[in-house]
């Protein structure tokens, strides 16, 4: 009987210890989750700080008259290329070196125009219409890229959104009206 009473006291003591450990474990899990969220938020802030920014973003539709001459147009049936130009602004936190600049052109229905590729990042992906690589050396860089429009038949009148990304971070945008 004494032994049974002893084991019962030990059982109660072990149960209390298990409950206490379980509570500490749950508290640590909550803190870990909170720290993971804070880490993610800080990582996004750092990514924005080190990214280039774009100004003077413009897009024009071009008709190729011949190999040397392009003329501006706003007519879909005459469109051969869309030229996107911008100024990339560097900052002291942006590392020197090559930067991937992606251009995404979306039609009035938010469908990508002239998809040239797909790139994956940590937890996102990006379909793009054009891409260029620029060498950042802490100075402002003027960049233009021509995107060949190979399927005019699928295009429709309206406002086209042009979004410029450095990797997966949007850094500038503009609109292009086509009819």
C-alpha positions as MATLAB code, in Angstrom:
seq = 'XXXXXXXXXXXXXXXXXXXXXXXXXXXXXXXXXXXXXXXXXXXXXXXXXXXXXXXXXXXXXXXXXXXXXXXXXXXXXXXXXXXXXXXXXXXXXXXXXXXXXXXXXXXXXXXXXXXXXXXXXXXXXXXXXXXXXXXXXXXXXXXXXXXXXXXXXXXXXXXXXXXXXXXXXXXXXXXXXXX';
ca = [
       0.000    0.000    0.000;
       2.882    2.328    0.861;
       4.532    1.470   -2.446;
       1.304    2.185   -4.352;
       0.982    5.521   -2.571;
       4.643    6.332   -3.396;
       4.132    5.505   -7.109;
       0.945    7.524   -7.177;
       2.788   10.580   -5.785;
       5.555   10.076   -8.340;
       2.964    9.752  -11.102;
       1.350   13.059  -10.049;
       4.792   14.686   -9.880;
       5.736   13.372  -13.341;
       2.400   14.510  -14.766;
       2.992   18.040  -13.375;
       6.524   18.008  -14.831;
       5.199   16.896  -18.241;
       2.570   19.653  -18.161;
       5.206   22.242  -17.262;
       7.552   21.051  -20.031;
       4.679   21.022  -22.519;
       3.775   24.613  -21.631;
       7.416   25.706  -21.993;
       7.610   23.901  -25.344;
       4.442   25.618  -26.616;
       5.779   28.996  -25.461;
       9.074   28.364  -27.277;
       7.184   27.316  -30.433;
       5.179   30.560  -30.296;
       8.357   32.601  -29.812;
      10.080   30.736  -32.652;
       7.141   31.424  -34.977;
       7.194   35.106  -33.975;
      10.954   35.314  -34.610;
      10.553   33.624  -38.001;
       7.935   36.224  -38.994;
      10.175   39.060  -37.788;
      13.131   37.569  -39.690;
      11.035   37.413  -42.868;
       9.918   41.031  -42.426;
      13.506   42.194  -41.853;
      14.732   40.232  -44.889;
      12.131   41.962  -47.059;
      13.205   45.342  -45.681;
      16.862   44.585  -46.441;
      15.954   43.429  -49.965;
      14.195   46.760  -50.558;
      17.141   48.732  -49.166;
      19.731   47.064  -51.404;
      17.554   47.127  -54.540;
      17.948   49.598  -57.319;
      15.022   51.912  -57.976;
      13.728   53.014  -61.348;
      12.611   56.443  -62.495;
      11.574   57.850  -65.849;
      10.045   54.531  -66.865;
       8.573   54.808  -70.351;
       7.256   52.384  -72.940;
       6.660   53.048  -76.618;
       5.379   50.836  -79.375;
       7.592   50.693  -82.448;
       7.051   49.752  -86.079;
      10.180   48.543  -87.919;
      10.269   50.239  -91.299;
      13.621   48.644  -92.099;
      16.666   47.335  -90.239;
      17.759   50.860  -89.250;
      14.521   52.753  -88.788;
      11.813   52.405  -86.173;
       8.830   54.726  -85.920;
       6.567   55.222  -82.966;
       3.038   53.854  -83.277;
       0.067   53.176  -81.067;
      -1.602   50.771  -83.508;
      -1.505   47.089  -82.645;
      -1.530   45.984  -86.287;
       1.649   48.020  -86.990;
       3.440   47.080  -83.779;
       6.704   45.093  -84.016;
       8.470   45.940  -80.749;
       7.824   47.594  -77.436;
      10.776   49.594  -76.179;
      11.010   50.106  -72.429;
      13.435   52.750  -71.150;
      14.228   53.793  -67.598;
      16.868   55.215  -65.330;
      18.151   52.880  -62.623;
      19.104   54.702  -59.443;
      21.688   53.062  -57.249;
      22.241   53.718  -53.580;
      25.047   53.144  -51.097;
      23.481   49.867  -49.936;
      23.163   48.345  -53.407;
      26.056   45.948  -53.989;
      28.213   46.541  -57.054;
      27.835   43.984  -59.818;
      25.442   42.553  -62.359;
      21.724   42.960  -61.691;
      18.936   41.111  -63.484;
      16.247   43.494  -64.709;
      12.982   41.903  -65.864;
      10.198   43.621  -67.786;
       6.667   42.298  -67.596;
       4.073   43.602  -70.068;
       0.473   42.861  -69.142;
      -2.468   43.342  -71.500;
      -5.789   44.907  -70.385;
      -6.857   41.462  -69.065;
      -3.620   41.099  -67.022;
      -2.267   38.419  -69.362;
       1.440   38.537  -70.157;
       2.426   39.762  -73.618;
       5.276   38.011  -75.449;
       6.322   35.735  -72.622;
      10.060   35.087  -72.922;
      10.669   33.101  -69.785;
       9.941   32.195  -66.220;
      12.208   32.639  -63.219;
      11.804   31.233  -59.693;
      12.873   32.926  -56.494;
      12.677   31.670  -52.883;
       8.914   31.673  -52.543;
       7.769   33.510  -55.675;
       8.073   33.202  -59.413;
       7.913   35.659  -62.292;
       6.907   35.347  -65.942;
       8.591   38.040  -67.982;
       8.369   39.621  -71.428;
      11.961   40.811  -71.541;
      15.130   40.688  -69.501;
      18.443   42.488  -69.425;
      21.486   42.456  -67.177;
      23.028   45.726  -66.032;
      26.288   46.277  -64.198;
      25.664   48.431  -61.152;
      28.644   50.574  -60.184;
      26.969   53.052  -57.802;
      25.974   55.387  -60.615;
      22.660   56.037  -62.264;
      22.236   53.941  -65.390;
      19.980   54.653  -68.365;
      18.632   51.379  -69.740;
      16.491   50.609  -72.783;
      15.355   47.212  -73.953;
      13.318   46.270  -77.012;
      10.821   43.480  -76.652;
       9.750   41.818  -79.875;
       5.986   41.296  -80.061;
       5.555   38.063  -81.958;
       1.814   37.510  -81.579;
      -0.135   40.674  -82.390;
      -3.278   38.671  -83.181;
      -3.892   37.951  -79.488;
      -3.535   41.619  -78.522;
      -6.498   43.928  -78.022;
      -7.093   47.621  -77.655;
      -6.571   49.125  -74.250;
      -4.067   50.061  -71.597;
      -1.034   47.812  -71.193;
       0.816   47.789  -67.870;
       4.596   47.644  -68.003;
       6.256   46.601  -64.745;
      10.022   46.581  -64.186;
      11.566   44.214  -61.630;
      15.010   43.760  -60.167;
      14.884   40.039  -59.545;
      11.487   39.572  -57.864;
      11.143   43.117  -56.510;
       9.045   45.606  -58.527;
      11.067   48.803  -58.949;
       9.039   50.807  -61.485;
       6.080   50.792  -63.854;
       4.315   52.673  -66.609;
       1.363   52.282  -68.961;
       1.101   52.052  -72.731;
      -2.106   52.801  -74.620;
      -2.614   50.725  -77.798;
      -5.487   50.674  -80.300;
];
